[in-house]
Amino acid sequence: NSVSKELNRHALRLQEDDFAVGINDERGVIELPLVGGDRIARLLDAVNGREIQTLKGHTSWIICADVTPDGRWCLTGSADKTARLWDLRAGKVLHVLAGHTAPVSGVRLVQGGRYAVTVGGSLRLWSVVRGKLLHEYPINVSQVCALPDERFVLCAHQGAIYLWRLPLTACTDFGG
């Protein structure tokens, strides 16, 4: 399709250690959070390749990112063992989600931006508005994704798959 052709055309402009993760298109703008080794996340308009916003604050390589469908929030995870929640309207960091014991390798904004889920040595659920840790589970998972209805998140690590009901009240272990 035309969007993938545009993405391929603009992908050549990326620096060697940068990569794009996630797409937001609810508002008719396709946004790509671009992350990488320079400790800066860049929000790109994927159609024309223009940089929309620059997010600075992490002290190490940014590993992952997610943007809410309405384009209000961006969540980034880093090798500095923090996740940062960005208010894209104000163009600044709203909360630093600290306390992970390992690099934050997976992030997901769920239920319209009500919750942030982060993984990095443990699985954590945060209130987006307050930046407060709501739940922590000492399970070492490396990635997180949400099912389309956003009532569940899936996490995986070393062949095991875990299904969590939000707000992280119950877990089903599908073994590994």
N, C-alpha and C positions, 0 to 999 in steps of 0.2 A: 504494500500500500504506500501512499504518498508520505505518510509519517515515517515509516521505516526507511524510505529513501532519503528523507531529510536527515534522519538520525545518522545514517551511514555517511552522508556527505559531511556533517559536522563532526563526526567522531575523529576525523583526521586532525582536527585542531587540538585534541586533548594532549596534555603532556604525558610523558612516558609512564609516570607512576600514578596517574589519575585514572579513575573509572567512574562511571555513572551507575547509580543505584536508584531504583524506584521511579515511578512516573505519577504525576498528578495532572489530571485533565478535566476535573469537574467544572472549572470555570472557563473552559474553552482554550486554556493555555496549557500546553504540555510542558511541565517543569521537570527537570532532571536535577536531583541533588548530585553534584559532582564532588567526589571525595578523593583523597590521596595523601601523598607523603609530605606535602608542604604545610600540614596542620590547618588548612583553610578549606571550608566547604563552600562550593559555589553553586548557586541555583541558576540553571540555564533554561532559556526558552528553547526547547528542542526543535521548534519549527524553523526559527531563524538563526539559532546558534548564539544569540546574544546572552551575555551574563546579566541576570536580573538582580542578583544580590550576592554579597560576599559575607561569609560568617566566620569570624575569627575568634579564637579563645582556647581551643585545645592546645595542649603542650606536646602532643605526639601525633603520630599518623592517625588519620581518621579512617576507620574500617567500614562503617555502615551508616546509612541514613534512611529516614522515612519522612514523608510529608503528608499532612492530612488532606483529604479530598477538597476541602474548601480553601486550601493554600494558606491557612492561618498559622500553623505550627510546623516546625521541622525538628526532628530529633536526630542527633548524631551520636555515634559511639566511637570510642577511640582507644588506642593502645595506652593512653594515659590513665586507663581504668575508670573513666567517667563517661557519662552520657550528658549531652547538653540539649536542653529544650530551648528552641529559638522562637521568639515571636516575630514572624516574618513581616507583619504590618509595621511593627516598631523598628525592625531591623536590629534587634539586640537579643542577647541571651536572657531568658527568663529565669531558668533554674539550672544549676549544675547538680546532676544526679550522681553523687559520689558514694564510695564505700565498697565498690566491687573489688574483688581480690585478684582479678585477672583482667586482661584487656576486654573491653565491651565489644563483642563480636557480632551481636545481633540486637536490633532495636525495632520496635513496631508501635505505632500510634493506633489505638483501637477505639471503637465506639465513638467515632466522630471527633476524636481528640480528647475524650474524657480521661483515658488512661494511657500511660506509657509502659511498655513492657521492655525490659532490658535483660541481656544475658552476658555474664562475664564472671565465671566462677560460681555463680548462683543465678537463679531466675528471680527477677524483682518486678513488682507491680507498683507504679507510682501514680499519684494524682497529678494530672497535668497542670491544673489551675494552681494548686498549692505547692507543687514540687515535693510533696511529702511521700516517703516510702510507706506503702500500705501493707504489702506482704513481701516476704522473702522466703524462698525455698532453696535449701542447700543442695541443689541438683546441678551438676556440671553439664550444661547444654551449650551448644555453640551457635545455634541459629534459632530464630523464632519467626513464625508467620501466623497470620490470622485467617480463619475460615471466612468465606464471603459474608456471612451474617454477623461476624465479629463478636459472637458469643463465646467462641472458643479460640484458643491459640494452640498451635502445634510447635513442639520443640523437638530437636533431634540431636543425638550425640552418639558416636561410635556404634551405629547400627540400632540403637533404641529410639523409639518414637514415643513422645509423651503428648497427651491431649489434655489441656487444662480448660476448665469452664471458668469464664470470667465472672466475678472478679477473683480468679485463682482460688476457688474454694475446694475444688476436687481435681484429682489427676488420674488419668488412666494410662498405665504403662503398657505399651504394646510389645515390650521386650526387644532383645537384640540378639 
